[in-house]
Amino acid sequence: MTAFPLTTARLLLRPFERDDLDVLAALYGDPAVMAYVGDGSVRDREKVWLGLEKIIAMQEERGYAPWAVGERAGGALVGECGLYPLEGVGPEVELTYTFARCVWGKGYATEAGRAALDYAFTATGLARVIAVVHPENAASIRVLEKLGMRADGVGHYYGAELVRYTFAAAEWRALGAGREG
């Protein structure tokens, strides 16, 4: 299995630690950041703590989870990106990412998403990864399309009608998408 941290040109992805609670609570407490995450509501510190514990356990059990994303230059934690069982139960696995407003527009979601997909298809042996997105979330749709994911319908996920995107491991390999450049 691939060793952590995962690195990209500008980012470092690593499993979350309990010490990340303050940064994660600030991220999930921002209404603008949370507008298209789950049901759109902000999460209080207690909910973030419970979620963090679940993510840490998931990483230990499954070998994947949403990961902390930090900038390589300076090391500031700026978001999360990784793999998560759809709606918390699966069996499908989704690509997930959430970033602080201060880094929106820098291409971090695409860069981190590429690393997460590479991990999914090389380290975990997943045959397919999906993503679900609010149809109004144009920025996230652009990220998924840049990654090579394709829309394949609308479904009811996380209490909302969301567009579903998919990407198969065979497509990933054919595109050579795991290579930086």
TINU-648018 format. One record per residue (C-alpha): residue in three letters; x, y, z. Coordinates in steps of 0.001 Angstrom, whole numbers, plus 524288, in hexadecimal, padded with zeros to 5 digits. Layout:
<recs>
AlaXYZ...
</recs>
This chain:
<recs>
Met800008000080000Thr8048180DD07FD13Ala80B058147280884Phe8062F8215780DB0Pro8077B82C8080C0ALeu8030982D807FDF8Thr809A8839007F789Thr80695841557EBC1Ala80D9B84D257E64AArg807B0856147F0A6Leu8008F84D6F7FA58Leu80274842E48046FLeu7F74C8397680790Arg7F81A831BD81432Pro7EEF782A8E81D5DPhe7E8088336382705Glu7ECAF8341783513Arg7E5218382484117Asp7ED6A84483841BDAsp7E6E1848FF8350FLeu7DA0B84B9683C21Asp7DB4B85A7383CE0Val7DE1985C2582E6ALeu7D3A68526782A7AAla7C99D858D28337CAla7CC6F8660882D3CLeu7CB158602981F96Tyr7BE388593682273Gly7B93C864EB82A0AAsp7B9F486E0281E36Pro7AC7986F65817CDAla7B249872A080A6BVal7BAF58669180AB2Met7AFB985DE680F15Ala7A59D8630580563Tyr7A700856F87FCB3Val7ABFA84D15806B0Gly7A22E8432280B97Asp7959984A1680F08Gly79C578576380EA8Ser79C72859A481D45Val7A85485D8E8251EArg7AD5B8540F82F3AAsp7B0158577483D4BArg7BCA58534A843FFGlu7B66B8471F84A04Lys7B1908423583CC4Val7BEDA844F8836CDTrp7C57783D62841D4Leu7BC90831A383FBAGly7BEFE8324A8310ELeu7CD9C8334683330Glu7CD738272083BB9Lys7C5CE81FEE83127Ile7CF6D8243682694Ile7DB3181FE282E9BAla7D4F581288830F9Met7D1448116482297Gln7DF49813BC81E5FGlu7E400809228279CGlu7D97B7FF7282358Arg7D879801E4814BFGly7E5678081C81117Tyr7DE738142380BF1Ala7D66181F7081102Pro7D59A82E0380EE7Trp7E3648332C81159Ala7E8C483FDF81687Val7EDF88486780B8DGly7F8EA851D180E9EGlu8010485AF48067CArg80ED7855E8804A1Ala813FA863C380597Gly8115986777813ACGly8098885B7381767Ala7FC848624F819E1Leu7F108858EE81A2EVal7E78D85E1780FE6Gly7DD648537280E27Glu7DA3A8453280C96Cys7DA0083C0280112Gly7D90B82D6780042Leu7D0658219D7FEEDTyr7C3F281EEB80675Pro7B9788145A805DDLeu7ADBD81A977FF2CGlu7A4958203B8097EGly7AD8281A6E813D4Val7A98280C6F810CFGly7AD798094E802C7Pro7AF3C800067FC52Glu7B31280A447F247Val7BEAB812E77F580Glu7BE52821587F2B6Leu7C8A082BA77F0B1Thr7C69E8366C7FAA4Tyr7CD0E843AF7FC58Thr7CA9984FF180430Phe7D3A185BB780468Ala7D49E8685280C16Arg7CFE087470804F8Cys7DD7287A80805A8Val7E2548707F7FBA3Trp7D6A286FE77F27BGly7DA76871F47E458Lys7E87086D017E5E9Gly7E5E485FB57DFD9Tyr7E8358586E7EC87Ala7DBE98501A7EB73Thr7E02084B257DE11Glu7EE0E848C57E28DAla7EA05841A47EEEDGly7DF2183A6E7E7C9Arg7E8DF835417DDEBAla7F15682FFD7E908Ala7E589829C47EFA3Leu7E126823277E303Asp7EEDB81E3B7E08CTyr7EEEB818737EE3BAla7E1728127D7EC0EPhe7E57780BA37DF9EThr7F34E807B67E33BAla7F3BA805737F1EDThr7E605800C37F523Gly7E27E7F9667E8D0Leu7D54E8000F7E79CAla7CF347FDAD7DA4CArg7C74C80A3C7DA52Val7C5ED816F17E1CBIle7BA1281FB37E15DAla7B75882DA97E574Val7AA6C834467E82AVal7A88B842CD7E69AHis79DC484CDF7E7A4Pro79A02850FB7D9CBGlu79BD085F517DDD0Asn7A9E285D157E242Ala7B09B861297D5A8Ala7BE2D861BB7DBC9Ser7BD7F853B27E081Ile7B80B84F0A7D38CArg7C3D0855497CCC1Val7CCF084E177D60BLeu7C698840F67D335Glu7C6F78433F7C48DLys7D54B8476C7C517Leu7D80683AA07CC14Gly7D1A58333C7C0D6Met7C57C82F007C81DArg7B8CF82E487C05FAla7AAF3831517C486Asp7A24A8255A7C3DAGly79562829E47C97DVal78EA082FDD7D522Gly78B7F828E57E1C2His786FE82B4B7EF9DTyr792E082BEE7F892Tyr794EB832A0805ACGly786CA837348057DAla787BA83E727F87FGlu786F183C377E9DELeu7952E83BF17E59BVal79C46839997D8DEArg7A44382D247D92BTyr7B1A982C7A7D2B2Thr7B97E820107D097Phe7C73581C1F7CD12Ala7CBD480E1E7CAF2Ala7D98C809637CDD0Ala7DB05805007BFA9Glu7D7E3812CF7BAFATrp7E197818697C4B6Arg7EC7480F977BFCFAla7E91D812437B18ELeu7EA38820D57B3DFGly7F6C981FBB7BBA1Ala7EFCD828FE7C4EAGly7F7D98257F7D0B4Arg803C782BC67CACCGlu8069E839B87CE93Gly80899843287C3AF
</recs>
